[in-house]
Amino acid sequence: MAFMDDDRPKKKPSHEIGQDLSLLSVAELDERVALLEAEIARLNVDRAAKLASKSAADAVFKR
């Protein structure tokens, strides 16, 4: 029998937006804050790159 991707256990997300936080410790909350801050930084870098690309295209086509 061949290995199927569906047989692998699903990885639980480390944070879900809107999730109940009442059972988390301060350390767990700190970990999630750091995780989310890193993701925000990653999103901002990608956003800046896309804005620069759009700006360059606008300059070429003189929008």
Protein Blocks (a to p, Z undefined) as FASTA:
>chain_A
ZZdfklpccdddfbdehiafklpcfklmmmmmmmmmmmmmmmmmmmmmmmmmmmmmmmmn
oZZ
